[in-house]
């Protein structure tokens, strides 16, 4: 029974780590999207 309990602990830690990584990745993607709000930022000198 200890083996199953230890396996559940490890799996829950892996799931939480993956979820945390996805949350950080989603936050970065959201912040990258805000860079396109200013049309003046795309003005190039020609």
Biotite code that builds the C-alpha atoms (Angstrom):
import biotite.structure as struc

atoms = struc.array([
    struc.Atom([0.000, 0.000, 0.000], chain_id="A", res_id=1, res_name="UNK", atom_name="CA", element="C"),
    struc.Atom([2.940, 2.332, 0.631], chain_id="A", res_id=2, res_name="UNK", atom_name="CA", element="C"),
    struc.Atom([4.000, 1.932, -3.000], chain_id="A", res_id=3, res_name="UNK", atom_name="CA", element="C"),
    struc.Atom([0.597, 3.129, -4.237], chain_id="A", res_id=4, res_name="UNK", atom_name="CA", element="C"),
    struc.Atom([0.590, 6.058, -1.810], chain_id="A", res_id=5, res_name="UNK", atom_name="CA", element="C"),
    struc.Atom([4.081, 7.085, -2.912], chain_id="A", res_id=6, res_name="UNK", atom_name="CA", element="C"),
    struc.Atom([3.075, 6.798, -6.574], chain_id="A", res_id=7, res_name="UNK", atom_name="CA", element="C"),
    struc.Atom([0.062, 9.030, -5.998], chain_id="A", res_id=8, res_name="UNK", atom_name="CA", element="C"),
    struc.Atom([2.285, 11.610, -4.285], chain_id="A", res_id=9, res_name="UNK", atom_name="CA", element="C"),
    struc.Atom([4.742, 11.610, -7.189], chain_id="A", res_id=10, res_name="UNK", atom_name="CA", element="C"),
    struc.Atom([1.961, 11.830, -9.775], chain_id="A", res_id=11, res_name="UNK", atom_name="CA", element="C"),
    struc.Atom([0.303, 14.723, -7.953], chain_id="A", res_id=12, res_name="UNK", atom_name="CA", element="C"),
    struc.Atom([3.626, 16.584, -7.821], chain_id="A", res_id=13, res_name="UNK", atom_name="CA", element="C"),
    struc.Atom([4.174, 16.002, -11.545], chain_id="A", res_id=14, res_name="UNK", atom_name="CA", element="C"),
    struc.Atom([0.647, 17.205, -12.355], chain_id="A", res_id=15, res_name="UNK", atom_name="CA", element="C"),
    struc.Atom([1.133, 20.323, -10.222], chain_id="A", res_id=16, res_name="UNK", atom_name="CA", element="C"),
    struc.Atom([4.488, 21.053, -11.879], chain_id="A", res_id=17, res_name="UNK", atom_name="CA", element="C"),
    struc.Atom([2.999, 20.692, -15.359], chain_id="A", res_id=18, res_name="UNK", atom_name="CA", element="C"),
    struc.Atom([0.058, 22.891, -14.373], chain_id="A", res_id=19, res_name="UNK", atom_name="CA", element="C"),
    struc.Atom([2.380, 25.543, -12.991], chain_id="A", res_id=20, res_name="UNK", atom_name="CA", element="C"),
    struc.Atom([4.455, 25.492, -16.154], chain_id="A", res_id=21, res_name="UNK", atom_name="CA", element="C"),
    struc.Atom([1.344, 25.863, -18.304], chain_id="A", res_id=22, res_name="UNK", atom_name="CA", element="C"),
    struc.Atom([0.153, 28.754, -16.144], chain_id="A", res_id=23, res_name="UNK", atom_name="CA", element="C"),
    struc.Atom([3.466, 30.590, -16.569], chain_id="A", res_id=24, res_name="UNK", atom_name="CA", element="C"),
    struc.Atom([3.443, 29.896, -20.316], chain_id="A", res_id=25, res_name="UNK", atom_name="CA", element="C"),
    struc.Atom([-0.107, 31.215, -20.597], chain_id="A", res_id=26, res_name="UNK", atom_name="CA", element="C"),
    struc.Atom([0.807, 34.356, -18.690], chain_id="A", res_id=27, res_name="UNK", atom_name="CA", element="C"),
    struc.Atom([3.771, 35.004, -20.960], chain_id="A", res_id=28, res_name="UNK", atom_name="CA", element="C"),
    struc.Atom([1.567, 34.521, -24.021], chain_id="A", res_id=29, res_name="UNK", atom_name="CA", element="C"),
    struc.Atom([-0.969, 37.000, -22.632], chain_id="A", res_id=30, res_name="UNK", atom_name="CA", element="C"),
    struc.Atom([1.732, 39.583, -21.979], chain_id="A", res_id=31, res_name="UNK", atom_name="CA", element="C"),
    struc.Atom([3.176, 39.115, -25.478], chain_id="A", res_id=32, res_name="UNK", atom_name="CA", element="C"),
    struc.Atom([-0.215, 39.911, -26.961], chain_id="A", res_id=33, res_name="UNK", atom_name="CA", element="C"),
    struc.Atom([-0.293, 43.364, -25.354], chain_id="A", res_id=34, res_name="UNK", atom_name="CA", element="C"),
    struc.Atom([2.686, 44.466, -27.454], chain_id="A", res_id=35, res_name="UNK", atom_name="CA", element="C"),
    struc.Atom([0.501, 44.729, -30.547], chain_id="A", res_id=36, res_name="UNK", atom_name="CA", element="C"),
    struc.Atom([-1.941, 47.296, -29.111], chain_id="A", res_id=37, res_name="UNK", atom_name="CA", element="C"),
    struc.Atom([-0.057, 50.365, -30.309], chain_id="A", res_id=38, res_name="UNK", atom_name="CA", element="C"),
    struc.Atom([-0.149, 50.882, -34.092], chain_id="A", res_id=39, res_name="UNK", atom_name="CA", element="C"),
    struc.Atom([2.442, 53.645, -33.724], chain_id="A", res_id=40, res_name="UNK", atom_name="CA", element="C"),
    struc.Atom([4.934, 51.064, -32.526], chain_id="A", res_id=41, res_name="UNK", atom_name="CA", element="C"),
    struc.Atom([4.882, 49.545, -36.019], chain_id="A", res_id=42, res_name="UNK", atom_name="CA", element="C"),
    struc.Atom([5.746, 52.810, -37.781], chain_id="A", res_id=43, res_name="UNK", atom_name="CA", element="C"),
    struc.Atom([9.006, 52.294, -39.662], chain_id="A", res_id=44, res_name="UNK", atom_name="CA", element="C"),
    struc.Atom([11.143, 55.104, -41.049], chain_id="A", res_id=45, res_name="UNK", atom_name="CA", element="C"),
    struc.Atom([11.153, 54.863, -44.836], chain_id="A", res_id=46, res_name="UNK", atom_name="CA", element="C"),
])
